[in-house]
Structure formats: structure tokens, C-alpha cells
């Protein structure tokens, strides 16, 4: 689910502004991965973190 949402959001963002979308997606991915490392021991937050990592990571595909 996160991968699909990330692709859609990344495509929409790149249509508006290429370079700001790239910087925003990279920053979002960094933040999500740090938060995931902190919240991974708890099941619910780990599942939400995996979804967020999918969104942030796969939004970079259409931007690139």
C-alpha cells in the first residue's frame, strides 16, 4: 500500500515542481527512517513506520 501511495504522490509532486519535490522526498525519507529505527520495537508503530517508509521511499521513483 505504501509503495502505491508513494508512487502516486511522487508523480503528482513532480508535476508541480521537480527540484523541491526531490529535496522534500529525500528529507522525508531520512526522517521516516530515523523514526522507524526508534519505534521498531513496538508492533503498531513498526507497521505504521513501514507504511511511511514505503510512501517516502517509493515517491522518489517518479521524481528521479
C-alpha positions as CSV (number, residue, x, y, z in Angstrom):
1,X,0.0,0.0,0.0
2,X,2.7,2.4,0.9
3,X,4.5,1.8,-2.4
4,X,1.4,2.6,-4.4
5,X,0.7,5.7,-2.4
6,X,4.3,6.9,-2.7
7,X,4.3,6.5,-6.5
8,X,1.1,8.4,-6.9
9,X,2.2,11.2,-4.5
10,X,5.6,11.4,-6.1
11,X,4.1,11.7,-9.6
12,X,1.8,14.5,-8.5
13,X,4.6,16.3,-6.7
14,X,7.0,16.2,-9.6
15,X,4.3,17.7,-11.9
16,X,4.3,20.8,-9.7
17,X,8.0,21.3,-9.0
18,X,10.9,19.0,-9.8
19,X,13.8,20.0,-7.6
20,X,11.7,21.0,-4.4
21,X,9.9,17.6,-4.7
22,X,13.2,15.8,-4.8
23,X,14.6,17.6,-1.7
24,X,11.3,17.1,0.2
25,X,11.1,13.4,-0.6
26,X,14.7,12.8,0.4
27,X,14.2,14.7,3.7
28,X,11.0,12.8,4.4
29,X,12.8,9.5,3.8
30,X,15.6,10.4,6.2
31,X,13.1,11.5,8.9
32,X,10.9,8.4,8.4
33,X,13.9,6.0,8.6
34,X,15.2,7.6,11.8
35,X,11.7,7.5,13.4
36,X,11.3,3.9,12.3
37,X,14.6,3.0,14.0
38,X,13.3,4.4,17.2
39,X,9.8,2.9,17.0
40,X,10.5,-0.5,15.5
41,X,10.3,-2.5,18.8
42,X,6.5,-1.7,19.1
43,X,4.3,-3.6,16.6
44,X,1.8,-1.0,15.8
45,X,4.3,1.8,15.3
46,X,6.6,-0.5,13.3
47,X,3.7,-1.3,10.9
48,X,3.0,2.4,10.5
49,X,6.7,3.1,10.0
50,X,6.9,0.5,7.3
51,X,3.9,2.1,5.5
52,X,5.6,5.6,5.9
53,X,8.9,4.2,4.6
54,X,7.1,2.8,1.6
55,X,5.5,6.1,0.9
56,X,8.7,8.1,1.3
57,X,10.9,5.7,-0.5
58,X,8.8,5.0,-3.5
59,X,7.9,8.6,-4.0
60,X,11.4,9.0,-5.2
61,X,10.9,6.8,-8.3
62,X,8.7,9.1,-10.3
63,X,10.8,12.1,-9.2
64,X,14.0,10.5,-10.5
